[in-house]
Amino acid sequence: MNTVQTRKVTLSNRKLNNIGKDYRDTFLGLNAVFTSFNGERTVGTITHFTDNRFPCVTFADGTWSRLDLTIELV
């Protein structure tokens, strides 16, 4: 059985407000798990942020989804 090691990280509201882009940039390019409403888990790459706060993952097919502030990194 093949398992993937993940870890959960919560982005800091304080750092998002005070440091901004430099803090957000540390997450760009990292792989994260998106879990759909029906429980399907898909790995994508963090490519941008919405509202300068919420990370978004882009999948291999070019679609993307917004994550919460607590993200599961691969």
KEFI-98140 format. One record per residue: residue number from 1; residue in one letter; chain; x, y, z of N, C-alpha, C in turn. Coordinates in steps of 0.2 Angstrom, whole numbers, plus 5000, padded with zeros to 4 digits. Layout:
<firos>
<firo><pos>NUM</pos><code>A</code><unit>A</unit><n_xx>X</n_xx><n_yy>Y</n_yy><n_zz>Z</n_zz><ca_xx>X</ca_xx><ca_yy>Y</ca_yy><ca_zz>Z</ca_zz><c_xx>X</c_xx><c_yy>Y</c_yy><c_zz>Z</c_zz></firo>
...
</firos>
This chain:
<firos>
<firo><pos>1</pos><code>M</code><unit>A</unit><n_xx>5004</n_xx><n_yy>4994</n_yy><n_zz>5000</n_zz><ca_xx>5000</ca_xx><ca_yy>5000</ca_yy><ca_zz>5000</ca_zz><c_xx>5004</c_xx><c_yy>5006</c_yy><c_zz>5000</c_zz></firo>
<firo><pos>2</pos><code>N</code><unit>A</unit><n_xx>5003</n_xx><n_yy>5011</n_yy><n_zz>4996</n_zz><ca_xx>5007</ca_xx><ca_yy>5017</ca_yy><ca_zz>4995</ca_zz><c_xx>5003</c_xx><c_yy>5023</c_yy><c_zz>4999</c_zz></firo>
<firo><pos>3</pos><code>T</code><unit>A</unit><n_xx>5007</n_xx><n_yy>5026</n_yy><n_zz>5004</n_zz><ca_xx>5004</ca_xx><ca_yy>5031</ca_yy><ca_zz>5008</ca_zz><c_xx>5008</c_xx><c_yy>5037</c_yy><c_zz>5007</c_zz></firo>
<firo><pos>4</pos><code>V</code><unit>A</unit><n_xx>5005</n_xx><n_yy>5043</n_yy><n_zz>5007</n_zz><ca_xx>5008</ca_xx><ca_yy>5049</ca_yy><ca_zz>5006</ca_zz><c_xx>5008</c_xx><c_yy>5053</c_yy><c_zz>5013</c_zz></firo>
<firo><pos>5</pos><code>Q</code><unit>A</unit><n_xx>5014</n_xx><n_yy>5055</n_yy><n_zz>5015</n_zz><ca_xx>5015</ca_xx><ca_yy>5059</ca_yy><ca_zz>5021</ca_zz><c_xx>5012</c_xx><c_yy>5066</c_yy><c_zz>5020</c_zz></firo>
<firo><pos>6</pos><code>T</code><unit>A</unit><n_xx>5008</n_xx><n_yy>5068</n_yy><n_zz>5024</n_zz><ca_xx>5006</ca_xx><ca_yy>5075</ca_yy><ca_zz>5024</ca_zz><c_xx>5006</c_xx><c_yy>5078</c_yy><c_zz>5031</c_zz></firo>
<firo><pos>7</pos><code>R</code><unit>A</unit><n_xx>5006</n_xx><n_yy>5085</n_yy><n_zz>5031</n_zz><ca_xx>5006</ca_xx><ca_yy>5089</ca_yy><ca_zz>5038</ca_zz><c_xx>5001</c_xx><c_yy>5095</c_yy><c_zz>5037</c_zz></firo>
<firo><pos>8</pos><code>K</code><unit>A</unit><n_xx>4997</n_xx><n_yy>5096</n_yy><n_zz>5042</n_zz><ca_xx>4993</ca_xx><ca_yy>5102</ca_yy><ca_zz>5042</ca_zz><c_xx>4996</c_xx><c_yy>5108</c_yy><c_zz>5045</c_zz></firo>
<firo><pos>9</pos><code>V</code><unit>A</unit><n_xx>4995</n_xx><n_yy>5114</n_yy><n_zz>5041</n_zz><ca_xx>4998</ca_xx><ca_yy>5120</ca_yy><ca_zz>5043</ca_zz><c_xx>4993</c_xx><c_yy>5125</c_yy><c_zz>5043</c_zz></firo>
<firo><pos>10</pos><code>T</code><unit>A</unit><n_xx>4992</n_xx><n_yy>5129</n_yy><n_zz>5048</n_zz><ca_xx>4987</ca_xx><ca_yy>5135</ca_yy><ca_zz>5048</ca_zz><c_xx>4991</c_xx><c_yy>5141</c_yy><c_zz>5047</c_zz></firo>
<firo><pos>11</pos><code>L</code><unit>A</unit><n_xx>4989</n_xx><n_yy>5145</n_yy><n_zz>5041</n_zz><ca_xx>4992</ca_xx><ca_yy>5151</ca_yy><ca_zz>5040</ca_zz><c_xx>4990</c_xx><c_yy>5156</c_yy><c_zz>5045</c_zz></firo>
<firo><pos>12</pos><code>S</code><unit>A</unit><n_xx>4995</n_xx><n_yy>5160</n_yy><n_zz>5047</n_zz><ca_xx>4994</ca_xx><ca_yy>5165</ca_yy><ca_zz>5052</ca_zz><c_xx>4990</c_xx><c_yy>5171</c_yy><c_zz>5050</c_zz></firo>
<firo><pos>13</pos><code>N</code><unit>A</unit><n_xx>4984</n_xx><n_yy>5173</n_yy><n_zz>5053</n_zz><ca_xx>4981</ca_xx><ca_yy>5179</ca_yy><ca_zz>5051</ca_zz><c_xx>4986</c_xx><c_yy>5185</c_yy><c_zz>5052</c_zz></firo>
<firo><pos>14</pos><code>R</code><unit>A</unit><n_xx>4989</n_xx><n_yy>5185</n_yy><n_zz>5058</n_zz><ca_xx>4993</ca_xx><ca_yy>5191</ca_yy><ca_zz>5060</ca_zz><c_xx>4999</c_xx><c_yy>5192</c_yy><c_zz>5054</c_zz></firo>
<firo><pos>15</pos><code>K</code><unit>A</unit><n_xx>5002</n_xx><n_yy>5186</n_yy><n_zz>5052</n_zz><ca_xx>5007</ca_xx><ca_yy>5187</ca_yy><ca_zz>5047</ca_zz><c_xx>5004</c_xx><c_yy>5189</c_yy><c_zz>5040</c_zz></firo>
<firo><pos>16</pos><code>L</code><unit>A</unit><n_xx>4998</n_xx><n_yy>5186</n_yy><n_zz>5039</n_zz><ca_xx>4995</ca_xx><ca_yy>5189</ca_yy><ca_zz>5032</ca_zz><c_xx>4994</c_xx><c_yy>5196</c_yy><c_zz>5032</c_zz></firo>
<firo><pos>17</pos><code>N</code><unit>A</unit><n_xx>4992</n_xx><n_yy>5199</n_yy><n_zz>5038</n_zz><ca_xx>4990</ca_xx><ca_yy>5206</ca_yy><ca_zz>5039</ca_zz><c_xx>4996</c_xx><c_yy>5210</c_yy><c_zz>5039</c_zz></firo>
<firo><pos>18</pos><code>N</code><unit>A</unit><n_xx>5002</n_xx><n_yy>5208</n_yy><n_zz>5043</n_zz><ca_xx>5008</ca_xx><ca_yy>5212</ca_yy><ca_zz>5044</ca_zz><c_xx>5013</c_xx><c_yy>5211</c_yy><c_zz>5039</c_zz></firo>
<firo><pos>19</pos><code>I</code><unit>A</unit><n_xx>5014</n_xx><n_yy>5205</n_yy><n_zz>5037</n_zz><ca_xx>5020</ca_xx><ca_yy>5204</ca_yy><ca_zz>5032</ca_zz><c_xx>5017</c_xx><c_yy>5203</c_yy><c_zz>5025</c_zz></firo>
<firo><pos>20</pos><code>G</code><unit>A</unit><n_xx>5011</n_xx><n_yy>5201</n_yy><n_zz>5024</n_zz><ca_xx>5008</ca_xx><ca_yy>5201</ca_yy><ca_zz>5017</ca_zz><c_xx>5011</c_xx><c_yy>5196</c_yy><c_zz>5012</c_zz></firo>
<firo><pos>21</pos><code>K</code><unit>A</unit><n_xx>5013</n_xx><n_yy>5199</n_yy><n_zz>5006</n_zz><ca_xx>5016</ca_xx><ca_yy>5196</ca_yy><ca_zz>5001</ca_zz><c_xx>5022</c_xx><c_yy>5191</c_yy><c_zz>5002</c_zz></firo>
<firo><pos>22</pos><code>D</code><unit>A</unit><n_xx>5027</n_xx><n_yy>5194</n_yy><n_zz>5006</n_zz><ca_xx>5033</ca_xx><ca_yy>5190</ca_yy><ca_zz>5008</ca_zz><c_xx>5031</c_xx><c_yy>5183</c_yy><c_zz>5011</c_zz></firo>
<firo><pos>23</pos><code>Y</code><unit>A</unit><n_xx>5026</n_xx><n_yy>5184</n_yy><n_zz>5016</n_zz><ca_xx>5023</ca_xx><ca_yy>5178</ca_yy><ca_zz>5019</ca_zz><c_xx>5020</c_xx><c_yy>5173</c_yy><c_zz>5015</c_zz></firo>
<firo><pos>24</pos><code>R</code><unit>A</unit><n_xx>5015</n_xx><n_yy>5176</n_yy><n_zz>5011</n_zz><ca_xx>5011</ca_xx><ca_yy>5172</ca_yy><ca_zz>5006</ca_zz><c_xx>5016</c_xx><c_yy>5168</c_yy><c_zz>5001</c_zz></firo>
<firo><pos>25</pos><code>D</code><unit>A</unit><n_xx>5021</n_xx><n_yy>5171</n_yy><n_zz>4999</n_zz><ca_xx>5026</ca_xx><ca_yy>5169</ca_yy><ca_zz>4994</ca_zz><c_xx>5029</c_xx><c_yy>5162</c_yy><c_zz>4996</c_zz></firo>
<firo><pos>26</pos><code>T</code><unit>A</unit><n_xx>5030</n_xx><n_yy>5161</n_yy><n_zz>5003</n_zz><ca_xx>5033</ca_xx><ca_yy>5155</ca_yy><ca_zz>5005</ca_zz><c_xx>5029</c_xx><c_yy>5149</c_yy><c_zz>5004</c_zz></firo>
<firo><pos>27</pos><code>F</code><unit>A</unit><n_xx>5023</n_xx><n_yy>5150</n_yy><n_zz>5003</n_zz><ca_xx>5018</ca_xx><ca_yy>5144</ca_yy><ca_zz>5001</ca_zz><c_xx>5018</c_xx><c_yy>5143</c_yy><c_zz>4994</c_zz></firo>
<firo><pos>28</pos><code>L</code><unit>A</unit><n_xx>5019</n_xx><n_yy>5147</n_yy><n_zz>4990</n_zz><ca_xx>5018</ca_xx><ca_yy>5146</ca_yy><ca_zz>4982</ca_zz><c_xx>5023</c_xx><c_yy>5141</c_yy><c_zz>4980</c_zz></firo>
<firo><pos>29</pos><code>G</code><unit>A</unit><n_xx>5020</n_xx><n_yy>5136</n_yy><n_zz>4976</n_zz><ca_xx>5024</ca_xx><ca_yy>5131</ca_yy><ca_zz>4973</ca_zz><c_xx>5024</c_xx><c_yy>5124</c_yy><c_zz>4977</c_zz></firo>
<firo><pos>30</pos><code>L</code><unit>A</unit><n_xx>5021</n_xx><n_yy>5125</n_yy><n_zz>4983</n_zz><ca_xx>5020</ca_xx><ca_yy>5119</ca_yy><ca_zz>4988</ca_zz><c_xx>5014</c_xx><c_yy>5115</c_yy><c_zz>4986</c_zz></firo>
<firo><pos>31</pos><code>N</code><unit>A</unit><n_xx>5015</n_xx><n_yy>5108</n_yy><n_zz>4986</n_zz><ca_xx>5009</ca_xx><ca_yy>5104</ca_yy><ca_zz>4985</ca_zz><c_xx>5004</c_xx><c_yy>5103</c_yy><c_zz>4991</c_zz></firo>
<firo><pos>32</pos><code>A</code><unit>A</unit><n_xx>4998</n_xx><n_yy>5104</n_yy><n_zz>4990</n_zz><ca_xx>4993</ca_xx><ca_yy>5103</ca_yy><ca_zz>4995</ca_zz><c_xx>4987</c_xx><c_yy>5099</c_yy><c_zz>4993</c_zz></firo>
<firo><pos>33</pos><code>V</code><unit>A</unit><n_xx>4983</n_xx><n_yy>5097</n_yy><n_zz>4998</n_zz><ca_xx>4978</ca_xx><ca_yy>5092</ca_yy><ca_zz>4997</ca_zz><c_xx>4971</c_xx><c_yy>5097</c_yy><c_zz>4997</c_zz></firo>
<firo><pos>34</pos><code>F</code><unit>A</unit><n_xx>4967</n_xx><n_yy>5096</n_yy><n_zz>4992</n_zz><ca_xx>4960</ca_xx><ca_yy>5099</ca_yy><ca_zz>4992</ca_zz><c_xx>4955</c_xx><c_yy>5093</c_yy><c_zz>4993</c_zz></firo>
<firo><pos>35</pos><code>T</code><unit>A</unit><n_xx>4951</n_xx><n_yy>5094</n_yy><n_zz>4998</n_zz><ca_xx>4946</ca_xx><ca_yy>5089</ca_yy><ca_zz>4999</ca_zz><c_xx>4939</c_xx><c_yy>5092</c_yy><c_zz>4997</c_zz></firo>
<firo><pos>36</pos><code>S</code><unit>A</unit><n_xx>4936</n_xx><n_yy>5089</n_yy><n_zz>4992</n_zz><ca_xx>4929</ca_xx><ca_yy>5091</ca_yy><ca_zz>4990</ca_zz><c_xx>4924</c_xx><c_yy>5090</c_yy><c_zz>4995</c_zz></firo>
<firo><pos>37</pos><code>F</code><unit>A</unit><n_xx>4918</n_xx><n_yy>5092</n_yy><n_zz>4994</n_zz><ca_xx>4912</ca_xx><ca_yy>5091</ca_yy><ca_zz>4998</ca_zz><c_xx>4910</c_xx><c_yy>5084</c_yy><c_zz>4999</c_zz></firo>
<firo><pos>38</pos><code>N</code><unit>A</unit><n_xx>4912</n_xx><n_yy>5080</n_yy><n_zz>4994</n_zz><ca_xx>4910</ca_xx><ca_yy>5073</ca_yy><ca_zz>4994</ca_zz><c_xx>4916</c_xx><c_yy>5069</c_yy><c_zz>4997</c_zz></firo>
<firo><pos>39</pos><code>G</code><unit>A</unit><n_xx>4921</n_xx><n_yy>5072</n_yy><n_zz>4999</n_zz><ca_xx>4927</ca_xx><ca_yy>5068</ca_yy><ca_zz>5002</ca_zz><c_xx>4932</c_xx><c_yy>5066</c_yy><c_zz>4997</c_zz></firo>
<firo><pos>40</pos><code>E</code><unit>A</unit><n_xx>4932</n_xx><n_yy>5068</n_yy><n_zz>4991</n_zz><ca_xx>4937</ca_xx><ca_yy>5066</ca_yy><ca_zz>4986</ca_zz><c_xx>4943</c_xx><c_yy>5071</c_yy><c_zz>4987</c_zz></firo>
<firo><pos>41</pos><code>R</code><unit>A</unit><n_xx>4949</n_xx><n_yy>5068</n_yy><n_zz>4988</n_zz><ca_xx>4955</ca_xx><ca_yy>5071</ca_yy><ca_zz>4990</ca_zz><c_xx>4959</c_xx><c_yy>5072</c_yy><c_zz>4983</c_zz></firo>
<firo><pos>42</pos><code>T</code><unit>A</unit><n_xx>4961</n_xx><n_yy>5078</n_yy><n_zz>4982</n_zz><ca_xx>4965</ca_xx><ca_yy>5079</ca_yy><ca_zz>4976</ca_zz><c_xx>4971</c_xx><c_yy>5083</c_yy><c_zz>4977</c_zz></firo>
<firo><pos>43</pos><code>V</code><unit>A</unit><n_xx>4977</n_xx><n_yy>5081</n_yy><n_zz>4975</n_zz><ca_xx>4983</ca_xx><ca_yy>5085</ca_yy><ca_zz>4976</ca_zz><c_xx>4984</c_xx><c_yy>5090</c_yy><c_zz>4971</c_zz></firo>
<firo><pos>44</pos><code>G</code><unit>A</unit><n_xx>4986</n_xx><n_yy>5096</n_yy><n_zz>4972</n_zz><ca_xx>4987</ca_xx><ca_yy>5102</ca_yy><ca_zz>4968</ca_zz><c_xx>4993</c_xx><c_yy>5106</c_yy><c_zz>4970</c_zz></firo>
<firo><pos>45</pos><code>T</code><unit>A</unit><n_xx>4995</n_xx><n_yy>5111</n_yy><n_zz>4966</n_zz><ca_xx>5000</ca_xx><ca_yy>5115</ca_yy><ca_zz>4968</ca_zz><c_xx>4998</c_xx><c_yy>5122</c_yy><c_zz>4970</c_zz></firo>
<firo><pos>46</pos><code>I</code><unit>A</unit><n_xx>5000</n_xx><n_yy>5125</n_yy><n_zz>4975</n_zz><ca_xx>4998</ca_xx><ca_yy>5132</ca_yy><ca_zz>4977</ca_zz><c_xx>5001</c_xx><c_yy>5137</c_yy><c_zz>4972</c_zz></firo>
<firo><pos>47</pos><code>T</code><unit>A</unit><n_xx>4996</n_xx><n_yy>5140</n_yy><n_zz>4969</n_zz><ca_xx>4999</ca_xx><ca_yy>5145</ca_yy><ca_zz>4964</ca_zz><c_xx>4997</c_xx><c_yy>5152</c_yy><c_zz>4965</c_zz></firo>
<firo><pos>48</pos><code>H</code><unit>A</unit><n_xx>4992</n_xx><n_yy>5153</n_yy><n_zz>4969</n_zz><ca_xx>4990</ca_xx><ca_yy>5160</ca_yy><ca_zz>4970</ca_zz><c_xx>4985</c_xx><c_yy>5160</c_yy><c_zz>4976</c_zz></firo>
<firo><pos>49</pos><code>F</code><unit>A</unit><n_xx>4984</n_xx><n_yy>5167</n_yy><n_zz>4978</n_zz><ca_xx>4979</ca_xx><ca_yy>5168</ca_yy><ca_zz>4984</ca_zz><c_xx>4973</c_xx><c_yy>5172</c_yy><c_zz>4982</c_zz></firo>
<firo><pos>50</pos><code>T</code><unit>A</unit><n_xx>4967</n_xx><n_yy>5171</n_yy><n_zz>4985</n_zz><ca_xx>4962</ca_xx><ca_yy>5175</ca_yy><ca_zz>4983</ca_zz><c_xx>4961</c_xx><c_yy>5180</c_yy><c_zz>4989</c_zz></firo>
<firo><pos>51</pos><code>D</code><unit>A</unit><n_xx>4959</n_xx><n_yy>5186</n_yy><n_zz>4988</n_zz><ca_xx>4958</ca_xx><ca_yy>5191</ca_yy><ca_zz>4993</ca_zz><c_xx>4964</c_xx><c_yy>5192</c_yy><c_zz>4997</c_zz></firo>
<firo><pos>52</pos><code>N</code><unit>A</unit><n_xx>4970</n_xx><n_yy>5190</n_yy><n_zz>4994</n_zz><ca_xx>4976</ca_xx><ca_yy>5191</ca_yy><ca_zz>4997</ca_zz><c_xx>4977</c_xx><c_yy>5187</c_yy><c_zz>5004</c_zz></firo>
<firo><pos>53</pos><code>R</code><unit>A</unit><n_xx>4973</n_xx><n_yy>5182</n_yy><n_zz>5005</n_zz><ca_xx>4972</ca_xx><ca_yy>5178</ca_yy><ca_zz>5011</ca_zz><c_xx>4972</c_xx><c_yy>5171</c_yy><c_zz>5010</c_zz></firo>
<firo><pos>54</pos><code>F</code><unit>A</unit><n_xx>4967</n_xx><n_yy>5168</n_yy><n_zz>5005</n_zz><ca_xx>4966</ca_xx><ca_yy>5161</ca_yy><ca_zz>5005</ca_zz><c_xx>4970</c_xx><c_yy>5158</c_yy><c_zz>4999</c_zz></firo>
<firo><pos>55</pos><code>P</code><unit>A</unit><n_xx>4974</n_xx><n_yy>5153</n_yy><n_zz>5001</n_zz><ca_xx>4978</ca_xx><ca_yy>5149</ca_yy><ca_zz>4996</ca_zz><c_xx>4974</c_xx><c_yy>5145</c_yy><c_zz>4991</c_zz></firo>
<firo><pos>56</pos><code>C</code><unit>A</unit><n_xx>4976</n_xx><n_yy>5145</n_yy><n_zz>4985</n_zz><ca_xx>4972</ca_xx><ca_yy>5141</ca_yy><ca_zz>4980</ca_zz><c_xx>4977</c_xx><c_yy>5136</c_yy><c_zz>4976</c_zz></firo>
<firo><pos>57</pos><code>V</code><unit>A</unit><n_xx>4974</n_xx><n_yy>5130</n_yy><n_zz>4975</n_zz><ca_xx>4978</ca_xx><ca_yy>5125</ca_yy><ca_zz>4972</ca_zz><c_xx>4976</c_xx><c_yy>5124</c_yy><c_zz>4965</c_zz></firo>
<firo><pos>58</pos><code>T</code><unit>A</unit><n_xx>4981</n_xx><n_yy>5123</n_yy><n_zz>4960</n_zz><ca_xx>4979</ca_xx><ca_yy>5122</ca_yy><ca_zz>4953</ca_zz><c_xx>4981</c_xx><c_yy>5115</c_yy><c_zz>4952</c_zz></firo>
<firo><pos>59</pos><code>F</code><unit>A</unit><n_xx>4976</n_xx><n_yy>5112</n_yy><n_zz>4948</n_zz><ca_xx>4977</ca_xx><ca_yy>5104</ca_yy><ca_zz>4947</ca_zz><c_xx>4980</c_xx><c_yy>5103</c_yy><c_zz>4940</c_zz></firo>
<firo><pos>60</pos><code>A</code><unit>A</unit><n_xx>4982</n_xx><n_yy>5097</n_yy><n_zz>4938</n_zz><ca_xx>4985</ca_xx><ca_yy>5096</ca_yy><ca_zz>4932</ca_zz><c_xx>4981</c_xx><c_yy>5098</c_yy><c_zz>4926</c_zz></firo>
<firo><pos>61</pos><code>D</code><unit>A</unit><n_xx>4974</n_xx><n_yy>5098</n_yy><n_zz>4927</n_zz><ca_xx>4970</ca_xx><ca_yy>5099</ca_yy><ca_zz>4921</ca_zz><c_xx>4969</c_xx><c_yy>5107</c_yy><c_zz>4920</c_zz></firo>
<firo><pos>62</pos><code>G</code><unit>A</unit><n_xx>4972</n_xx><n_yy>5111</n_yy><n_zz>4925</n_zz><ca_xx>4972</ca_xx><ca_yy>5118</ca_yy><ca_zz>4924</ca_zz><c_xx>4966</c_xx><c_yy>5121</c_yy><c_zz>4928</c_zz></firo>
<firo><pos>63</pos><code>T</code><unit>A</unit><n_xx>4962</n_xx><n_yy>5117</n_yy><n_zz>4931</n_zz><ca_xx>4957</ca_xx><ca_yy>5120</ca_yy><ca_zz>4936</ca_zz><c_xx>4960</c_xx><c_yy>5122</c_yy><c_zz>4943</c_zz></firo>
<firo><pos>64</pos><code>W</code><unit>A</unit><n_xx>4956</n_xx><n_yy>5126</n_yy><n_zz>4947</n_zz><ca_xx>4959</ca_xx><ca_yy>5127</ca_yy><ca_zz>4953</ca_zz><c_xx>4954</c_xx><c_yy>5127</c_yy><c_zz>4958</c_zz></firo>
<firo><pos>65</pos><code>S</code><unit>A</unit><n_xx>4955</n_xx><n_yy>5127</n_yy><n_zz>4965</n_zz><ca_xx>4951</ca_xx><ca_yy>5127</ca_yy><ca_zz>4970</ca_zz><c_xx>4954</c_xx><c_yy>5131</c_yy><c_zz>4976</c_zz></firo>
<firo><pos>66</pos><code>R</code><unit>A</unit><n_xx>4950</n_xx><n_yy>5135</n_yy><n_zz>4980</n_zz><ca_xx>4952</ca_xx><ca_yy>5139</ca_yy><ca_zz>4985</ca_zz><c_xx>4952</c_xx><c_yy>5134</c_yy><c_zz>4991</c_zz></firo>
<firo><pos>67</pos><code>L</code><unit>A</unit><n_xx>4957</n_xx><n_yy>5135</n_yy><n_zz>4996</n_zz><ca_xx>4958</ca_xx><ca_yy>5131</ca_yy><ca_zz>5002</ca_zz><c_xx>4956</c_xx><c_yy>5136</c_yy><c_zz>5008</c_zz></firo>
<firo><pos>68</pos><code>D</code><unit>A</unit><n_xx>4956</n_xx><n_yy>5133</n_yy><n_zz>5013</n_zz><ca_xx>4955</ca_xx><ca_yy>5137</ca_yy><ca_zz>5020</ca_zz><c_xx>4962</c_xx><c_yy>5139</c_yy><c_zz>5022</c_zz></firo>
<firo><pos>69</pos><code>L</code><unit>A</unit><n_xx>4962</n_xx><n_yy>5142</n_yy><n_zz>5028</n_zz><ca_xx>4968</ca_xx><ca_yy>5144</ca_yy><ca_zz>5031</ca_zz><c_xx>4972</c_xx><c_yy>5139</c_yy><c_zz>5034</c_zz></firo>
<firo><pos>70</pos><code>T</code><unit>A</unit><n_xx>4969</n_xx><n_yy>5133</n_yy><n_zz>5035</n_zz><ca_xx>4972</ca_xx><ca_yy>5127</ca_yy><ca_zz>5037</ca_zz><c_xx>4973</c_xx><c_yy>5123</c_yy><c_zz>5031</c_zz></firo>
<firo><pos>71</pos><code>I</code><unit>A</unit><n_xx>4979</n_xx><n_yy>5121</n_yy><n_zz>5029</n_zz><ca_xx>4980</ca_xx><ca_yy>5118</ca_yy><ca_zz>5023</ca_zz><c_xx>4984</c_xx><c_yy>5111</c_yy><c_zz>5025</c_zz></firo>
<firo><pos>72</pos><code>E</code><unit>A</unit><n_xx>4983</n_xx><n_yy>5106</n_yy><n_zz>5021</n_zz><ca_xx>4987</ca_xx><ca_yy>5100</ca_yy><ca_zz>5021</ca_zz><c_xx>4992</c_xx><c_yy>5100</c_yy><c_zz>5016</c_zz></firo>
<firo><pos>73</pos><code>L</code><unit>A</unit><n_xx>4998</n_xx><n_yy>5100</n_yy><n_zz>5018</n_zz><ca_xx>5004</ca_xx><ca_yy>5100</ca_yy><ca_zz>5013</ca_zz><c_xx>5006</c_xx><c_yy>5093</c_yy><c_zz>5012</c_zz></firo>
<firo><pos>74</pos><code>V</code><unit>A</unit><n_xx>5008</n_xx><n_yy>5092</n_yy><n_zz>5006</n_zz><ca_xx>5011</ca_xx><ca_yy>5085</ca_yy><ca_zz>5004</ca_zz><c_xx>5018</c_xx><c_yy>5085</c_yy><c_zz>5005</c_zz></firo>
</firos>
